[in-house]
Amino acid sequence: DALPIWDVFTGEGGTPPNPGMQAKGDTGAVSSDQYHHVSEDARLMSALGLKAYRFSIAWPRILPRGTAEGPEGVSMEGVAYYHRLLDALEEHGIEPMATLYHWDLPQALLNDTLHGYPADYAGWLDPRMPALFEKYARVCFQHFGHRVKFWSTFNEPWTFVYLGHSGSHAPSLCRWSNSCRSGNRPPAGYDVYVAAHHVLLAHGRAVAAFREGAHDGVIGMSNNCDWKEPLSPSAEHVAAAERAILFQLSWFADPMWRGDYPQEMKDRLGARLPAFTPEEQAMLKGSADYFGLNTYTGGVVLEAPNPPDYNTPQHPADWSEDSGVSGSIALGPKAASSWLYSVPWGLRKLTNWINRRYAPASIYITENGWSDAP
């Protein structure tokens, strides 16, 4: 009964796949299948000379119903799998780096009556989610905290918050009714900020639990952002490039390092951006031992002011337009993936930007790469 939302989204839960998946002809039937190839994969990693392995723990594999309470509770079979993985890594001298959440929400925590999965929770739009995530994190720390010394609470929250509530990633329930970007309260311009707020509170609670348990190790979050190069040195384009980073990277990083959202977001979004209480700000500020960054490319951006009818039914609000920035214009040689271009100097500029704004003790590039095939 350990059903994740991605199984339903891709049609593996016995329902038709989400239109965004169906158009590509993809399903989630079998991917890397590490569950059945743990020893083999560890040997291959060792043969490559890898010294560390970053992997994700699946919430529904540990807590099939999403919570530790009830008759199902903690799945010891799921716990045993991750111990097998840790055993294999240890055998080959590979350091484990664990992520608590890589987009795999238990379906039991998302009310989806359209596909026959009623639930008492509304996924990341539910204000009870931070407390549930904390309990899940505590279970993971209890079972694996003595073996894992490097933790990340979330991988790319921007991705599952924005794309997961606007049509191309799970769960995107609005995609079924083609309502992600329509109406007086379009999910792409409203729900995304509510979901992000709950994710940040969940992060803060998990980090507090980790430190309360005096676990030996470090904990943080992996955010994704690519470098934004202004179209020209003009003041408006330079400001737009800065704003583009603030609206993506700092949306999550500022609360963790500074205790609140960027002022630029507050000014532009107003009541659409939830507010932290003083207690929540105190919990979040300093809630990362390192800065985790997923970055792949870079692009040119430019100032793109919102029209007068923005955030009305005639022109519904959308995170992609909220910053008043347009882009990214491609830079550098193209990879096989449609979105990926080689911009190595962008990595240097982005890490310098991070260092100036946050001065973290360390920056880990937790994802980067190049594609040979689409």
C-alpha positions in Angstrom: 0.0 0.0 0.0 3.1 2.3 -0.2 1.7 4.3 -3.1 3.6 7.5 -4.0 1.9 10.4 -5.9 4.2 9.8 -8.9 2.7 6.3 -9.4 -0.7 7.9 -9.9 0.7 10.8 -11.9 2.4 8.4 -14.4 -0.4 5.9 -14.5 1.2 3.2 -12.5 -1.5 3.4 -9.8 -4.0 1.9 -12.2 -5.4 5.3 -13.4 -4.7 7.1 -16.7 -1.5 9.1 -16.7 -1.6 12.8 -16.2 -1.9 14.6 -19.6 1.6 16.0 -19.2 3.0 12.4 -19.1 0.6 10.9 -21.6 1.8 13.4 -24.3 5.3 12.1 -23.9 4.4 8.4 -24.0 6.2 7.9 -20.7 5.3 5.8 -17.6 6.9 5.1 -14.3 6.9 1.3 -14.7 10.6 0.7 -14.2 13.4 3.2 -13.9 16.8 2.6 -12.5 15.4 -0.2 -10.3 18.1 0.1 -7.6 15.8 -1.7 -5.2 16.8 -5.0 -6.9 20.3 -4.0 -7.8 21.8 -2.6 -4.6 25.0 -4.7 -4.5 25.6 -4.4 -8.2 25.2 -0.6 -8.2 27.6 -0.3 -5.2 30.2 -2.3 -7.1 29.8 -0.1 -10.2 30.2 3.0 -8.1 33.3 1.6 -6.6 34.7 0.7 -10.0 34.1 4.3 -11.0 36.1 5.5 -8.0 33.2 7.3 -6.4 33.8 8.3 -2.8 30.3 9.5 -1.9 26.7 8.6 -3.1 23.8 10.9 -2.8 20.5 9.0 -2.6 16.9 9.7 -1.6 14.8 8.0 1.0 11.2 7.5 -0.2 8.7 8.7 2.4 6.0 6.1 1.3 8.6 3.3 1.5 9.2 4.1 5.2 5.7 5.2 6.2 3.2 3.7 3.6 0.3 5.7 4.9 2.4 8.8 5.5 2.3 8.7 9.3 4.0 6.6 11.9 0.6 6.1 13.7 -1.9 3.4 12.9 -1.7 -0.3 12.2 0.7 0.0 9.3 3.0 2.6 10.9 6.7 2.2 10.0 7.5 -0.3 7.3 10.4 -2.4 8.6 10.8 -3.9 5.2 11.5 -0.4 3.8 13.9 0.3 6.7 15.7 -3.0 5.9 16.1 -2.0 2.3 18.0 1.2 3.2 20.2 -0.7 5.6 21.1 -3.0 2.8 22.0 0.0 0.7 24.1 1.5 3.5 25.8 -1.9 4.0 26.7 -2.0 0.4 28.1 1.5 0.4 30.1 0.9 3.6 31.5 -2.3 2.1 33.0 -0.2 -0.7 34.1 2.7 1.3 31.5 5.1 -0.1 30.0 7.8 2.1 26.2 8.0 2.1 24.5 11.4 1.6 20.8 11.1 2.2 17.9 13.2 1.1 14.6 12.9 3.0 12.3 14.1 0.2 12.9 13.9 -3.5 9.3 14.7 -4.6 7.9 11.3 -3.5 4.8 12.2 -1.3 2.7 9.3 0.0 -0.6 9.3 -1.9 -2.3 8.8 1.4 -1.5 12.4 2.2 -3.1 13.9 -0.9 -6.9 14.0 -1.4 -7.4 13.0 -5.0 -11.0 12.0 -5.5 -10.6 12.3 -9.2 -8.6 9.1 -9.3 -10.3 7.4 -6.4 -7.8 8.3 -3.7 -9.7 10.2 -1.0 -7.6 11.4 1.9 -7.8 13.7 4.9 -4.8 15.7 3.7 -4.2 18.2 0.9 -0.6 17.4 0.2 1.8 20.4 0.6 -1.1 22.8 0.6 -2.1 21.4 4.0 -0.9 23.3 7.0 -0.5 20.0 8.9 2.2 18.8 6.5 5.2 20.3 8.4 4.4 18.3 11.5 3.9 15.1 9.5 7.2 15.7 7.8 9.0 16.2 11.1 7.6 12.9 12.3 8.8 11.1 9.2 12.2 12.8 9.6 12.5 11.6 13.2 11.8 8.0 12.1 14.7 8.3 9.5 17.1 9.8 12.0 16.2 7.1 14.5 16.9 4.3 12.1 19.7 5.8 10.0 21.2 8.7 12.0 24.1 6.6 13.3 25.1 5.6 9.8 24.4 8.7 7.7 26.4 11.9 8.5 25.2 14.1 5.6 21.5 14.9 5.3 19.4 17.1 3.0 15.8 17.7 3.9 14.5 18.5 0.4 15.8 18.2 -3.1 14.8 21.1 -5.4 11.7 22.4 -3.6 11.2 24.9 -6.4 10.6 22.0 -8.8 7.9 20.2 -6.9 6.4 23.4 -5.5 6.0 25.2 -8.8 6.0 22.5 -11.4 4.2 20.2 -9.1 1.3 22.6 -8.7 1.2 24.0 -12.3 1.0 21.0 -14.6 4.2 19.2 -15.5 5.2 17.4 -12.3 3.2 15.4 -9.7 0.6 15.9 -8.4 -0.6 18.9 -10.5 -4.3 18.0 -10.0 -5.2 21.3 -11.7 -3.8 19.9 -14.9 -6.7 17.5 -15.2 -9.2 20.3 -15.4 -6.8 22.7 -17.3 -7.1 25.2 -14.4 -3.5 25.7 -13.4 -3.4 29.2 -14.9 -7.0 30.4 -14.9 -9.6 31.9 -12.6 -9.4 34.4 -9.8 -6.9 32.2 -7.8 -4.8 30.3 -10.3 -2.7 27.6 -8.6 0.4 28.7 -10.6 0.2 32.1 -8.9 -1.2 31.2 -5.5 -0.9 27.6 -4.4 2.8 27.6 -5.2 3.5 30.1 -2.5 1.4 28.2 0.1 3.1 24.9 -0.7 6.6 26.5 -0.5 5.7 28.0 2.9 4.8 24.6 4.3 7.9 23.1 2.8 10.1 25.6 4.6 8.3 25.1 7.9 8.8 21.3 7.4 12.5 21.9 6.8 12.8 24.0 9.9 11.1 21.4 12.1 13.1 18.5 10.7 16.4 20.4 11.3 15.3 21.2 14.8 14.6 17.5 15.4 18.0 16.6 14.0 19.8 19.0 16.3 17.7 18.1 19.3 18.8 14.5 18.8 22.4 15.6 18.8 23.1 13.5 15.7 26.7 13.5 14.5 26.6 15.1 11.1 25.3 18.0 9.0 21.9 18.9 7.6 20.7 21.4 5.0 18.7 21.6 1.7 19.5 21.3 -2.0 18.0 24.1 -4.0 18.2 24.5 -7.8 19.1 27.6 -9.8 21.0 28.4 -12.9 22.9 31.7 -13.5 20.9 34.6 -14.8 23.0 36.9 -17.0 21.4 40.4 -17.7 20.7 41.2 -21.3 22.8 44.4 -21.0 24.5 46.4 -18.3 21.5 48.7 -18.1 20.0 49.2 -14.6 16.7 47.6 -15.5 18.2 44.4 -16.9 20.7 44.0 -14.1 17.9 44.4 -11.6 15.8 41.9 -13.5 18.6 39.3 -13.4 19.0 39.8 -9.7 15.3 39.5 -9.1 15.2 36.3 -11.1 17.6 34.6 -8.7 15.8 36.0 -5.7 12.5 34.7 -6.9 13.9 31.2 -7.4 16.9 30.5 -5.2 16.4 33.0 -2.4 12.7 32.2 -2.2 13.9 29.1 -0.2 17.5 30.2 0.8 16.7 33.5 2.4 14.4 32.1 5.1 17.0 29.5 6.0 19.9 31.9 6.1 18.2 35.2 6.9 15.0 34.2 8.6 12.5 35.6 6.0 11.5 35.9 2.4 13.4 38.4 0.2 11.9 41.9 0.5 11.6 42.0 -3.3 9.1 39.1 -3.1 7.2 40.7 -0.3 6.9 43.9 -2.2 5.7 42.4 -5.5 3.5 39.6 -4.1 1.8 41.3 -1.2 -0.8 39.0 0.4 -0.2 36.2 -2.0 3.1 35.5 -0.1 2.4 33.9 3.3 4.1 35.4 6.4 6.2 33.7 9.0 5.6 34.3 12.7 8.6 35.6 14.8 8.9 32.1 16.2 9.0 30.5 12.8 11.6 33.1 11.6 13.8 32.2 14.6 13.4 28.5 13.8 14.3 28.9 10.2 17.2 31.3 10.5 20.4 29.3 10.6 18.6 26.0 9.7 21.3 24.9 7.2 24.8 23.7 8.0 25.9 24.0 4.3 24.5 25.5 1.1 23.4 22.7 -1.3 23.1 23.8 -4.9 21.8 22.0 -8.0 23.0 23.9 -11.1 23.4 23.0 -14.7 23.5 25.9 -17.0 22.8 29.7 -17.5 20.9 32.0 -19.7 20.2 35.7 -20.5 17.3 37.4 -18.9 15.7 40.8 -19.3 13.2 43.1 -17.7 9.6 42.3 -18.6 7.1 44.5 -16.7 3.7 43.0 -15.9 0.8 44.5 -17.8 -1.9 46.6 -16.0 -4.4 43.8 -16.0 -1.9 41.3 -14.3 -3.4 39.1 -11.6 -6.9 39.4 -12.9 -9.0 36.7 -14.7 -7.9 38.4 -18.0 -4.3 37.8 -17.1 -4.0 35.4 -14.2 -0.9 35.5 -11.9 1.8 33.0 -12.5 5.1 32.5 -10.6 6.9 32.6 -14.0 5.7 36.2 -14.5 5.6 37.4 -10.9 9.2 38.6 -10.9 8.7 40.7 -14.0 11.6 38.9 -15.8 11.7 37.2 -19.1 14.2 34.6 -20.2 16.3 32.6 -20.3 17.9 33.2 -23.7 20.3 30.3 -24.3 24.1 30.6 -24.0 26.9 28.2 -25.0 26.9 24.8 -26.8 23.7 22.7 -26.5 23.5 19.3 -24.9 21.1 16.6 -26.0 18.5 17.9 -23.5 16.4 20.7 -24.9 17.0 23.0 -21.9 20.7 22.3 -21.3 23.6 24.5 -22.5 27.2 24.6 -21.4 27.8 27.8 -19.4 30.7 26.9 -17.0 31.4 30.5 -16.1 27.8 30.7 -14.8 28.7 28.3 -12.1 31.5 30.6 -10.8 29.2 33.6 -11.0 26.4 31.9 -9.1 28.6 30.5 -6.3 30.1 34.0 -5.9 26.6 35.4 -5.7 25.7 32.9 -3.0 28.9 33.6 -1.0 28.2 37.3 -1.1 24.6 37.0 0.1 24.8 34.2 2.6 28.6 33.6 3.4 28.0 29.8 4.1 30.7 27.8 5.7 30.6 25.4 2.6 28.8 25.1 -0.7 28.1 21.7 -2.1 27.2 21.3 -5.7 24.7 18.5 -5.2 23.7 18.2 -8.9 25.4 19.1 -12.1 25.9 17.3 -15.4 25.6 17.0 -19.2 23.3 14.9 -21.3 24.4 12.7 -24.3 20.8 11.6 -25.1 17.4 13.4 -24.8 
